[in-house]
């Protein structure tokens, strides 16, 4: 009886950990994409505001 209880408790815990890592990897990819877009926007805005011919 005890082994059945332990097995039934361990299997869902493993499944939850797998789903959390997938969610975390998606969140990490999204976070990095947002950061990259923000840096790109900052660099683009910096290029637009700089004078072309410095005197």
Secondary structure, 3 states (H helix, E strand, C coil): CHHHHHHHHHHHHHHHHHHHHHHHHHHHHHHHHHHHHHHHHHHHHHHHHCCCCCC
